[in-house]
Amino acid sequence: MAALIDKVAWIHLENGLVLSTRSHGKDAYYLPGGKREPGESDLDTLCREIEEELSVAVVRDSAALLGVFEAQAHGHGQGVVVRMTCYTAAYEGVLAPASEIAELVWLTHADRHRTSPVDRIIFDRLRADGLLR
């Protein structure tokens, strides 16, 4: 049985671009979000992680499930799978990197090679849905 990393991510799109982040010391970009803490709901995880990483508050009642995606976990041994539960949502505040986040970037589908394997699947879905240029 494969090890599973359970994560929740925020899909924030503007003008055909998707918000992504790079953590200090990392070479790949990741969709903002993170691992669920014991007993947390998807929405609790989403709100906590986005506030910690990006200094903004997710508008809870605007959150909508985009989908659940799985792939080999980037930077982990073979057989470690990440399951990413993705939500869109409005936010309040000014986006700014915080905590372990070194930079915020806006990516297109052409940038998918700069992301983790699960993010590449999500980028493909966003492109197929006409949301990502």
NORDAPE-V455144 format. One record per pair of residues at least 24 apart in sequence whose C-alpha atoms are under 10 Angstrom apart, sorted by sequence separation. I is the first residue (numbers start at 1). J is the second residue. D is the distance in Angstrom with one decimal. If there is no record, write none. Layout:
BEGIN
i = <I	I>
j = <J	J>
d = <D	D>
END
This chain:
BEGIN
i = <8	9	10	63	64	65	108	109	8	9	62	63	64	107	108	7	8	9	62	63	64	107	7	8	62	63	6	7	8	61	62	63	5	6	7	60	61	62	5	6	7	23	58	59	60	5	6	58	59	60	21	57	58	59	8	9	21	57	58	59	8	9	57	58	84	7	8	56	57	58	82	83	84	8	9	10	56	57	82	86	8	9	10	55	56	57	81	7	8	9	55	56	57	84	7	8	10	46	54	55	56	9	10	46	51	54	55	56	8	9	46	50	54	55	56	74	75	8	46	47	51	53	54	55	56	74	42	46	53	54	55	73	74	30	42	43	47	51	53	54	55	72	73	74	42	50	51	52	53	54	71	72	73	74	28	51	52	53	54	71	72	28	35	50	51	52	53	54	70	71	10	35	50	51	52	53	70	71	26	35	52	53	54	69	70	71	34	49	54	68	69	71	33	34	53	70	33	69	70	10	11	31	33	69	10	11	32	33	68	10	11	31	67	10	66	69	9	67	9	66	8	66	7	7	6	5	4	4	5	4	5	4	32	2	3	32	31	3	10	23	29	30	31	3	4	5	6	7	8	9	10	11	12	13	22	23	24	25	26	29	30	2	3	4	5	6	7	8	9	10	11	12	13	21	23	24	25	26	29	2	3	4	5	6	7	8	9	10	11	12	23	24	25	1	2	3	4	5	6	7	8	9	10	11	12	22	23	24	29	1	2	3	4	5	6	7	8	9	10	11	12	21	22	23	24	2	10	21	22	23	21	22	23	21	22	29	20	21	22	29	20	21	28	29	30	31	19	20	21	28	29	30	31	19	20	21	28	29	30	18	19	20	27	28	29	30	31	17	18	19	27	28	30	31	17	18	19	27	30	16	17	18	29	30	15	16	17	18	31	14	16	17	31	13	16	22	12	13	21	13	20	20	18	18	17	9	16	11	16	13	18	16	17	18	11	16	17	18	15	16	17	14	15	16	13	14	15	13>
j = <32	33	34	87	88	89	132	133	33	34	87	88	89	132	133	33	34	35	88	89	90	133	34	35	89	90	34	35	36	89	90	91	34	35	36	89	90	91	35	36	37	53	88	89	90	36	37	89	90	91	53	89	90	91	41	42	54	90	91	92	42	43	91	92	118	42	43	91	92	93	117	118	119	44	45	46	92	93	118	122	45	46	47	92	93	94	118	45	46	47	93	94	95	122	46	47	49	85	93	94	95	49	50	86	91	94	95	96	49	50	87	91	95	96	97	115	116	50	88	89	93	95	96	97	98	116	85	89	96	97	98	116	117	74	86	87	91	95	97	98	99	116	117	118	87	95	96	97	98	99	116	117	118	119	74	97	98	99	100	117	118	75	82	97	98	99	100	101	117	118	58	83	98	99	100	101	118	119	75	84	101	102	103	118	119	120	84	99	104	118	119	121	84	85	104	121	85	121	122	63	64	84	86	122	64	65	86	87	122	65	66	86	122	66	122	125	66	125	68	125	68	126	68	69	70	70	70	71	72	72	73	73	101	72	73	104	104	77	84	97	103	104	105	78	79	80	81	82	83	84	85	86	87	88	97	98	99	100	101	104	105	78	79	80	81	82	83	84	85	86	87	88	89	97	99	100	101	102	105	79	80	81	82	83	84	85	86	87	88	89	100	101	102	79	80	81	82	83	84	85	86	87	88	89	90	100	101	102	107	80	81	82	83	84	85	86	87	88	89	90	91	100	101	102	103	82	90	101	102	103	102	103	104	103	104	111	103	104	105	112	104	105	112	113	114	115	104	105	106	113	114	115	116	105	106	107	114	115	116	105	106	107	114	115	116	117	118	105	106	107	115	116	118	119	106	107	108	116	119	106	107	108	119	120	106	107	108	109	122	106	108	109	123	106	109	115	106	107	115	108	115	119	123	126	126	119	126	122	127	126	131	130	131	132	126	131	132	133	131	132	133	131	132	133	131	132	133	132>
d = <8.5	4.2	9.3	6.1	5.4	9.0	6.1	5.8	5.6	6.5	9.6	5.6	6.4	8.6	5.4	7.1	5.6	9.0	7.9	4.2	9.7	8.8	5.1	6.4	5.1	7.1	8.3	4.3	6.9	8.2	5.9	9.6	9.7	5.8	5.9	7.4	8.8	8.6	7.3	6.4	9.6	9.4	9.5	6.5	8.1	9.0	9.4	6.5	5.4	8.6	8.9	10.0	6.1	5.2	9.6	9.2	9.1	8.7	4.4	6.9	6.4	10.0	5.4	6.5	7.4	8.7	8.4	6.4	5.2	9.1	9.3	8.0	8.7	9.6	8.8	6.9	5.8	6.6	7.3	8.8	6.6	6.5	9.2	9.4	4.9	9.2	9.2	8.4	6.0	9.9	7.3	6.2	9.5	9.2	9.1	9.7	9.2	9.6	9.4	7.1	6.0	8.6	7.6	9.0	9.8	8.3	6.1	7.9	8.5	8.6	8.1	9.4	5.5	5.8	9.8	8.9	8.8	10.0	10.0	9.9	9.7	9.3	5.1	6.9	10.0	5.6	7.7	9.6	8.0	4.9	6.4	7.6	6.5	9.9	9.1	8.7	9.6	9.5	6.0	5.6	9.1	8.9	7.1	8.2	8.9	9.6	9.8	8.8	4.8	8.2	9.0	6.5	7.4	9.8	8.9	9.8	6.4	5.6	9.9	6.1	7.2	9.8	9.8	9.9	8.6	6.2	6.9	7.8	8.8	5.0	9.2	9.8	9.5	9.6	8.8	6.1	6.0	8.8	9.8	9.2	9.3	9.6	9.7	6.6	9.3	9.3	8.9	9.9	8.5	10.0	8.6	8.1	9.2	10.0	9.9	8.3	9.6	7.3	9.5	9.2	9.9	9.7	8.9	7.1	9.9	9.6	9.9	9.9	9.0	9.6	8.1	9.3	8.8	9.3	9.5	9.9	9.8	9.5	9.7	9.7	9.0	9.5	9.8	10.0	9.6	9.6	9.4	9.9	9.8	9.4	7.8	8.7	9.2	9.9	9.6	9.2	9.8	9.7	9.8	9.3	9.2	9.8	10.0	9.6	8.7	7.4	8.7	7.1	8.2	6.4	8.7	6.5	8.6	8.4	9.3	9.6	9.3	9.2	9.7	9.0	9.9	8.9	6.7	6.0	6.1	6.1	6.0	5.4	6.1	5.8	5.8	6.1	9.8	8.2	8.8	5.9	9.6	9.0	8.5	5.2	4.8	4.9	4.6	5.2	4.9	4.7	4.7	5.2	4.9	7.2	5.4	6.0	8.4	8.4	5.7	6.1	5.7	6.1	6.5	6.3	5.8	6.3	5.8	7.6	8.1	8.6	4.3	5.0	9.3	9.5	6.7	8.5	6.9	8.4	8.0	8.6	7.7	8.6	7.3	10.0	9.4	9.8	5.9	5.0	8.2	10.0	9.9	6.6	5.7	7.1	7.5	5.4	9.2	5.7	6.7	9.4	8.5	4.7	8.1	9.0	5.9	6.1	9.9	9.4	8.9	8.4	7.0	5.3	8.6	8.8	6.1	5.9	8.9	5.9	6.1	9.7	5.5	4.7	6.4	8.2	4.7	6.8	8.1	5.1	6.9	9.7	9.6	9.3	5.3	6.5	8.8	6.5	9.1	6.8	5.6	5.3	9.3	9.9	6.8	9.3	5.3	6.6	8.7	9.8	9.9	8.7	5.3	8.9	9.4	8.5	7.1	8.3	9.9	8.6	9.2	9.4	9.6	9.4	9.6	10.0	8.9	9.7	8.6	9.1	9.9	9.9	9.3	9.2	9.0	9.5	8.8	8.3	8.0	7.0	9.5	5.7	5.7	9.2	8.5	4.5	6.6	9.0	8.2	5.0	7.6	8.9	8.5	7.7>
END
